[in-house]
Every structure is written in C-alpha cells, then in structure tokens.
C-alpha cells in the first residue's frame, strides 16, 4: 500500500520528539550492486542518492545533527581498486554537493583522521567545511577513516599529554572527535545487520537503535520516517524507572 509521505511527515513532526541527533551506519551498498550484477562502486554511487535525500529530509524536519559512517579505518583493508574508486567518488560528490548544501543551510563537520585520506580528498573536505562553516541549519557530520576505539585512545592520549590525573565523563567527552556535539538519540543501521561496527562506542551508551532490513541505496524518505516513528514509540529512561521520569516531567 502506498504511503502518504506528506501525512507521515506531519505525524512525525507533531509528536514533538524528533531526534536531535541521528547517526546512521550506511550498510548494504555492495550487496545492492551484487543483486543487480553491477560492480560494487555502482552501489556506492546509488547510495549517494540516499544520502542526498536523507540529508534534505533531516534538515526539513528539524534534526540538528546527522552523523554518517562514511568510511571506517577497517575499510582501508578493502581492495585497492575499490578504495581508489571510493576516494574519487568522495571528491566528486563533495564538490558537486556543496552548492546544494549551502542552499539548504547545512554545516559540514568531520570526525576521524582526515590525514589518512589522499591529498585531493582531504583538500576537498577541508574546502567544503570552510565554505559551509557559517551555516546554521543541519549539522552534517561525516565519519571518515573513523574508528570508535581509535577515538577513545586518542582522547586518552590527549589527556595524558596534558598531565591530567583524574577524569570524569564531561572531561573525557571534551577530548573526543565529537566534542561539542550531543550524543546520538537514534542510531539507524541498514541492511539488517545487528552490529555497531566500531562506531561511536562512547557516544552510543544510551542511544536507541533501529535496524532496517533495507539496503542503504534503497533507504529513502519513508524508511527514515519508519525509523523515527519506531524511536518515538520508546520510553528513554537512561537507567531510571518510569515513575522517576514521570516525577521529573511534572
């Protein structure tokens, strides 16, 4: 049955619990291509159309932060030909999309180690970030050459270098790549895999998780609303019981 997306969107917004920060593990590009007897890079190309649509919708419905797991440190182990194709695709895409991101008031952030990227890819990301830095709408954060474990180690070593002897959660969080960003309210993983794959290990402590069976290149507006609607049905207790939360709300 065809869904009225305009009505679905209105219902999502009217509930007044749109996630402030959504993180997405964009999985299934390779499988999407394989099902169609296409090269893997074709799945990544089609996945960009999903990124474009999800970024637009998140900005329109009031999501403040959208973090996309774009390229992990583990992805460097893939065949060199695929990595080269992905990096070239990254450069072309970011340069092509800057104008639309500017028009939609999107600010671009990155987490991970940009120094690991090829020079042209790093330069393209830095140029795009600088061009979009003053925008005040959706904060689009791309995780590039990112590892949750490496991020934690980076924070620990940074604190050790400063001679810090005792650390609390706030101090530690200030050394993470995501310093200044709220933790994700909702994590979406596509393609039906039930793993967090070394993504935002510290930040996901109380995040609601939605696993979609849809491969990333097929994940579009309706699938995003499905994930948010699922999130909106849940009671986020943060270790408390319902009675305690009701007292706070009063």
C-alpha positions in Angstrom: 0.0 0.0 0.0 1.3 3.4 -1.0 2.1 5.7 2.0 1.1 9.3 2.0 4.6 10.7 2.9 3.3 14.3 3.5 0.8 13.0 6.1 3.5 10.6 7.5 5.9 13.6 7.9 3.3 15.7 9.6 2.6 12.9 12.1 6.3 12.6 12.9 6.7 16.3 13.5 3.5 16.7 15.5 4.8 14.2 18.1 7.4 16.8 19.1 10.0 14.1 19.7 12.0 14.3 16.5 15.6 13.0 17.4 18.0 15.9 17.9 20.9 13.7 16.6 20.6 10.8 14.3 23.6 8.6 13.4 23.5 6.1 10.5 25.6 3.1 9.6 25.0 3.1 5.8 25.3 -0.6 5.1 24.5 -2.7 2.0 25.9 -0.8 -1.0 27.9 -3.8 -2.1 25.0 -6.2 -1.7 22.7 -3.9 -3.6 25.1 -3.9 -6.5 25.7 -7.6 -6.4 22.0 -8.3 -6.6 22.0 -6.4 -9.9 25.2 -7.9 -11.3 26.9 -4.5 -11.1 30.3 -3.5 -9.7 30.4 -2.6 -6.1 31.1 1.1 -6.8 27.7 1.2 -8.5 26.1 0.6 -5.1 28.1 3.4 -3.6 27.0 5.7 -6.4 23.4 4.9 -5.8 23.9 5.2 -2.0 24.8 8.9 -2.6 21.2 9.5 -3.8 20.1 8.1 -0.4 22.5 10.4 1.4 21.2 13.4 -0.5 17.6 12.6 0.3 18.2 11.8 4.0 20.2 15.0 4.5 17.4 17.1 2.9 14.7 15.5 4.9 16.6 15.7 8.2 17.1 19.4 7.6 13.4 19.9 6.8 12.0 18.1 9.9 14.3 19.7 12.5 17.0 17.2 13.1 20.0 19.2 14.4 22.8 16.6 13.8 23.2 13.8 11.3 26.3 11.7 11.5 27.0 9.3 8.7 29.5 6.4 9.0 31.1 7.1 5.6 34.5 5.3 5.7 35.9 3.3 8.6 39.5 2.6 9.3 38.7 -1.1 8.6 37.6 -0.1 5.1 41.3 0.6 4.2 41.6 -3.2 4.1 39.4 -3.4 1.0 40.9 -4.0 -2.5 43.0 -1.0 -3.6 40.9 -0.6 -6.7 37.7 -0.2 -4.7 39.4 2.2 -2.3 40.6 4.4 -5.2 37.1 4.4 -6.7 35.6 5.4 -3.3 38.0 8.2 -2.8 37.5 9.5 -6.3 33.7 9.3 -5.7 34.1 11.2 -2.4 35.9 14.0 -4.1 33.5 14.4 -7.0 30.5 14.1 -4.7 31.5 16.7 -2.1 32.5 19.2 -4.8 29.2 18.7 -6.6 27.0 18.9 -3.4 28.5 22.0 -1.8 26.1 24.3 -3.7 23.0 22.4 -2.6 24.3 22.1 1.0 24.9 25.9 1.0 21.4 26.5 -0.3 19.9 24.2 2.4 22.0 26.0 5.1 23.8 22.7 6.0 27.0 22.9 8.0 29.6 20.2 7.3 31.7 18.5 10.0 34.0 15.5 10.0 35.2 13.0 12.6 38.1 10.6 12.2 41.5 11.1 10.7 41.4 13.2 7.6 45.2 12.9 7.4 44.7 9.3 6.3 42.8 10.4 3.2 44.5 11.0 -0.2 45.6 14.7 -0.6 42.8 15.6 -3.0 40.1 14.0 -0.8 41.4 15.8 2.3 41.6 19.1 0.4 38.1 18.7 -0.9 36.7 18.0 2.5 38.6 20.9 4.1 37.4 23.3 1.4 33.8 22.2 1.8 33.9 22.5 5.6 35.3 26.0 5.3 32.7 27.1 2.7 29.8 25.8 4.8 31.2 26.7 8.3 28.8 29.7 8.9 25.6 27.8 8.1 23.1 27.5 10.9 20.9 24.6 9.8 21.5 20.8 10.0 25.0 19.8 11.1 26.1 17.0 8.7 28.9 15.1 10.2 30.9 12.6 8.1 32.9 9.9 9.8 35.9 9.4 7.6 38.8 7.0 8.3 36.9 6.6 11.6 37.3 4.1 14.4 35.5 4.3 17.8 38.3 2.5 19.5 40.9 4.9 18.0 38.8 7.8 19.0 38.8 6.7 22.7 42.6 6.0 22.5 43.1 9.5 21.0 41.1 11.0 23.9 43.1 9.1 26.5 46.5 10.0 25.0 45.4 13.7 24.7 44.6 13.7 28.4 47.8 12.0 29.3 49.8 14.6 27.3 48.1 17.3 29.3 49.1 15.7 32.5 45.5 15.1 33.7 45.4 12.8 36.7 41.7 12.3 37.2 39.0 12.3 34.5 35.2 12.5 34.6 32.8 11.9 31.8 32.5 15.5 30.8 36.3 16.0 30.6 36.7 12.8 28.6 33.9 13.8 26.2 35.7 17.0 25.6 38.6 15.2 24.1 36.6 13.1 21.7 36.2 13.9 18.0 32.5 14.7 18.8 33.3 17.3 21.4 30.5 19.9 21.4 28.0 17.6 19.8 25.1 15.9 21.6 25.2 12.1 21.8 23.0 10.4 19.2 19.4 9.9 20.2 18.8 7.4 17.4 21.2 5.0 15.6 20.0 3.5 12.3 21.7 0.6 10.7 20.6 -0.5 7.3 20.8 -4.0 5.6 19.6 -5.9 8.7 23.0 -6.3 10.3 22.9 -6.2 14.1 26.3 -4.7 14.9 27.6 -1.2 15.7 30.9 -2.0 13.9 33.3 0.2 16.0 31.1 3.3 15.5 30.7 6.0 18.3 31.4 3.5 21.0 31.4 6.0 23.9 28.6 8.1 22.5 26.1 5.3 21.9 25.7 4.4 25.6 22.0 5.4 25.8 21.2 5.6 22.1 18.0 3.9 20.7 18.9 1.5 17.9 16.8 0.8 14.9 17.9 -1.9 12.5 16.3 -1.7 9.0 16.4 -4.6 6.6 16.6 -2.2 3.7 19.9 -1.9 1.8 21.3 1.6 2.0 20.8 2.5 -1.7 17.0 1.8 -1.2 16.8 3.7 2.1 14.8 6.9 1.5 12.2 9.2 3.0 9.7 6.5 4.1 12.4 4.4 5.7 13.7 7.3 7.6 10.2 8.1 8.9 9.8 4.4 9.9 12.9 4.6 12.0 11.9 7.8 13.6 8.4 6.5 14.3 9.9 3.4 15.9 12.1 5.7 18.1 9.1 7.9 19.1 7.3 4.8 20.5 10.1 4.2 23.0 10.5 5.5 26.5 14.0 6.7 27.1 14.7 6.0 30.8 18.5 6.5 31.0 18.7 3.9 33.8 15.7 5.3 35.7 12.3 3.7 36.1 9.1 5.2 34.6 7.9 6.6 37.9 11.0 8.6 38.4 10.7 10.0 34.9 7.1 11.0 35.5 8.1 12.9 38.6 10.7 14.8 36.7 8.2 15.7 33.9 5.8 17.1 36.4 
